[in-house]
């Protein structure tokens, strides 16, 4: 279960909006997190608490295929991103590092910044505890849930290699 405060943004937030290209030489997720969304909302990184949830409307993560974009979100302390839609390369990069993303138009439209959410990744449910509403996203298949649970593709492969 993921429990946290919603931080909601609009459409077409590209990877440069998530983390400006001038930080592409930084590889530490915590350092990237300090700069996450600074061109969209300069106060974001200072307000996020571990476990919070980022929300956006459509086409979140469009633009380049920069892998530091999901790393910066994770480094900021965000535990899940919920949007109406994601750019496909961003979606895959996020799953590869163990950052869960859910698509749920109804949840995004009914949630405001500051609402408290509870997300069950296994079942795909999103509860807005502030407004006493529940929404259903498509749950991940078992394999993707396993990737997220072990913190991404590299950790997943490493664990598999150690099993043999």
N, C-alpha and C positions, 0 to 999 in steps of 0.2 A: 504494500500500500504506500502511496505517496500522499503526503499531506502538506499543503503550503498555501501561500498567498499568491493570487493571480496577478500577473503584470501583463496588461493587454496592449497590443499595438495593432497597426493597420496592415494594409496590403503592400505587396511587392518590396518587402524589406530584403535587400540583397546582401550578399556575403560581405561587401564593403561596408554596409550599414551595420552588420553584426560585429565585424572587427575590421577596422580600416587596414588597407594594404600596407601602410607604413609599419605595421607591427608583424609583418610576415616573417621576420627574422627571429621572433620569440617562439620558443617551443614549450615553455612551461605553461600548462593550462591555468594555473592560479594567476600568473602574471597577465595572461591573455584575458582572464575573467575580470580583472581590474579595469579593462578597457572595453569590455563588451558593450555594444550598442551606444558607445559614446557619441557618435554622430547622429543618432536617432533620439537619444535621451541621455543627456550628460549625467543625470542623477541615478540612472539605473543600477550601475554596479555598487553604488553606495547604499542602495535600498534593499537589494536582494539578500535574503537570508537562506541558508542551506535548506533545501527541500522545496523551495518556491517553484512556481509553475509559470512558464512563459506562454502567452497566448498571442496569436496573430490571426489575421483574416486569411487572405489568399496569397498564394505564390511565395510563401516564406522560404528564404534561403536561395532565391534566384541569383543569377549572376555567375561568377566564377565557381570553379570546383574546389576552392580553397578549403582544405581540411581543418584549418585553424578556426573556421567559423563555429562548427559545433564544439570544438575544444574550448573556445572562449565562453560559450554558454554553460558548458559543464563546469568550467573553472570558476565561473561567477557564483555557482551554487545551485543552479537550476537543475531540478530532478526530472522534469518532463516538459516537452513543448506540445501544446495543443493548438492546431490551426485548422482552418477550413481546407487548405491545400498547401502542399510543400513542393518545392522544386525537387525533381527526382534525384539529382546527384547529391543535393544536401541531405535528403532523406537517407540515402545509402551511407553517406559519410557519417551521419549521426548514429545509425545502427552499428556501423563498424566500430565506433568507440564506446558503445554501450549507453548512448543517450536516447531514451525512449521518446518517440513522437506519436501522437495520435491525431487523426483527422476526425473532427466532429463539428459540423457547422452549427448545430443547435446549441452545443455547449459554448462555443465562441460567441454566438449572437446573444446569449442570455447571461453572459458573465461580464462583470465590470472589474477594473483594476481594484484590488483590495479585497475582493471576495475570497473566502477560504474554500479551497477545493480538496477533495479526497479522490484519488484515482486508484483503481484496481486494474493493473495492467493485465493480469491473468484473464479477467472477465471483460475488460474493455469499458467498465463503467466509470463515469465521471460524475461525482456528486458535488454540487455547489451547496456547501453547508450554510453559507450566508443567506441563500435564497430558498433553501429547502427544495432543490430541484435535482433530478437525476437524468443523465444522458447516457446513451450507449454508442460507443465507438466500436469499430471492428477490432476484436482482440487479435493479438499477434499469434501466428502459428507457434507451436512448441519450440521449433528451432530458433526463431528470432527471440523469443522470451529467454531461451537459454543463453544466447549471445549477450543479451542485455544483463542478465543475472550475473554473468562472470566478467562484466565490464568491457565487453567488446570482442571483436574478431581475433585480435592478436592473443588475448588471454584465453579465448576458447581453443584456438589451435595449440597454444602452448600446453594447456591442460590435456588435450587429446594426445599430444606427442609424449607427454610424461606417463600416460596410461599404458602405452605400449612397451 
